[in-house]
Every structure is written in structure tokens, then in C-alpha cells.
Amino acid sequence: MAAMMTSTQPPQPPQPGPIRISLIAGRYLLFSIDSVMEIRRKHGLCCVLTGTMPQNPTQNLFLGLPIELRAEEARLLVERGAAYIADETSDHLAKLKEMSSEAGDKRREAYLRGLKEKRRTAKRLFNEEKAAVKKMHEGKRKGGSKKEKAAPATDSLFESPTSPVVEAAAKKEVLPAITPSTSSALLDKDSISGAIADDELPESSAFYRYLNTRGYFTTPGLRFGGDYSAYPGDPMRYHAHFLANCYSWNDKIPMLDIVTSGRLGTAVKKSFLFGAEREEEEGKKEGDVRMFCVEWAGM
């Protein structure tokens, strides 16, 4: 079992620049799509999509940002130096108070300039895509009938001259609307704003860390009756191989739990994986984890 698990490639080392994890109402959330892609590609974290549309808040099939991290996932990123946890309530209140100062006015102006630049970029990309589609359709029409020459424009008694107000409105730059998914542009880029102290960080899980450092992706395993579902790679490409449960080192595991979990795991084409972190002993370092795998035969 150990040989099989260590053969999987570990996640890539994190890149500099900590990710901001928002602590809101006791939940660890990520709102930035770039941060979501980074933790998935480099740290093997899938997390859970929780966002919904205001127009249809009861839909539960297609969820989006933000994603919610479990406590052990947030702690793992902090321990690796890849992220920090920010208390969004207190931090946003402090930033709103700063907006009434001169420094706040400058920050607001810089934010609006950056937002306008993003709108210009969006308009340019939209126009480029529109031109490419138009060119493609024109190419398809070349093989068909020739276009008729357009009739020359003639003056009409019913045409009214364009007023200066209309001409000015036509020349005015019209930019598409953009709704930023985060308020990071209002924060200081060089400072870790709102970070909570180390003693307030969530509890770590050696069992989860053991799976993650060996390249396994994990998702909540509640629907299979376990703590985690462990995948040998990204869940978009692989099925889960293990139904995993975590115990304490001195826990007495009832035989009925092993039998039922083993049979359930085999029924859904998974092996039942369970283990615990070894207690600190002489010659044994903290974080040493023992795991066992059960696969029911004869089903």
C-alpha cells in the first residue's frame, strides 16, 4: 500500500506571493479564479464550489465562485507559505474608515482607473472576437453568389440632420460593464492585510497532509460514508480509488465499522483506507501516519 501511494507525483512547490483566504462567518473562502487555479494545479486542492446566481438561488446543479476550503486545507496552505487567512469583517471595516482620508481618496481613484482599463481591455477583446467571426462568415459567403452592388445613397425628404448632441453621444467612449469578483485592488499589494494570528489558525490534520503530500486529491467523502474520497489525480480525469477514514491513534475501531466500510467501498469500486497519526514517542517524530487498506473480496 505504501509503495503504491508513494509512486504518485507530489504537488509542485508553491510560487511566491501568498493567496488571500477570506474568513467569513467561520468559513474559509476563495473568490479569485486565479487563486482557485493555482491551488488546484500546484497544491492538489479541489475544495467545494458554493457560489450561486442571485436570479436563481435555489439551483444546486451548477455552482461557481467562491469555493470553500476545509479547515485542514486552509491550514496546509498557510504552513506551506502559499496563503494567509484574513478576517474579512474587521479588515473591510478598517478599510472603509480609511476611505474618508486623503490616502483613501488616492486609492479609490487608482482603483477606478484600473477598473476602466480592464473595461477597455474587455471591449478590445470583444471587438477582436467579433471581427474574427465576421471574417469567417465573409469567407464562407465568397463561394456562393456574388454580392449585389449596393445602390448609391440618395437624399430623402424624410431624413433629419444629425444634431450635435447625438454626434457627441456617438463619439463618447462606451465601455462594457465589469463586476470585479474580489476587492483585492483596494488592498495594499505589499502588505498582508487582515491576517489572523498563528494561534487562531484552524487545526491541522496529519492524515490529510499525508494524502496530499503524496499527490492525492481529496474531496468530502460523506456520500460514500467516509471522511474523504481520495483520487490519484485531478477528479476531472480520475475516479476515486479510496474511501478514507481518519481515527485517533488509540481509538478502538469496531470490527463492524471495518466490515461495513470495506463492503461499501468495494460496492462503489473503491478500497477502504483508514489510518491515524502515531503519537509522539521516543525516536518517532510528529506527523508519522500509519495507514491500512481493506478491499472486500467475493462481492
Stockholm file with secondary structure:
# STOCKHOLM 1.0

chainA/1-299         MAAMMTSTQPPQPPQPGPIRISLIAGRYLLFSIDSVMEIRRKHGLCCVLTGTMPQNPTQNLFLGLPIELRAEEARLLVERGAAYIADETSDHLAKLKEMSSEAGDKRREAYLRGLKEKRRTAKRLFNEEKAAVKKMHEGKRKGGSKKEKAAPATDSLFESPTSPVVEAAAKKEVLPAITPSTSSALLDKDSISGAIADDELPESSAFYRYLNTRGYFTTPGLRFGGDYSAYPGDPMRYHAHFLANCYSWNDKIPMLDIVTSGRLGTAVKKSFLFGAEREEEEGKKEGDVRMFCVEWAGM
#=GR chainA/1-299 SS CHHHHHTSCCCCCCCSSCEEEEEETTEEEECCHHHHHHHHHHHCBCCEEEECBTTBTTCCSSCEEEEEECHHHHHHHHHTTSEEEEEHHHHHHHHHHHTTSHHHHHHHHHHHHHHHHHHHHHHHHHHHHHHHHHHHHHHHHTTSSCCCCCCCCCCCTTCCCCCHHHHHHHHSCCCCCCCCSCCGGGSCTTSCTTBCCGGGSCCCCHHHHHHHHTTCEEEECGGGTSSEEEESSCTTTCCCCEEEEEECTTCCCCHHHHHHHHHHHHHTTCEEEEEEECCCBTTBCTTCEEEEEECCCCC
#=GC SS_cons         CHHHHHTSCCCCCCCSSCEEEEEETTEEEECCHHHHHHHHHHHCBCCEEEECBTTBTTCCSSCEEEEEECHHHHHHHHHTTSEEEEEHHHHHHHHHHHTTSHHHHHHHHHHHHHHHHHHHHHHHHHHHHHHHHHHHHHHHHTTSSCCCCCCCCCCCTTCCCCCHHHHHHHHSCCCCCCCCSCCGGGSCTTSCTTBCCGGGSCCCCHHHHHHHHTTCEEEECGGGTSSEEEESSCTTTCCCCEEEEEECTTCCCCHHHHHHHHHHHHHTTCEEEEEEECCCBTTBCTTCEEEEEECCCCC
//
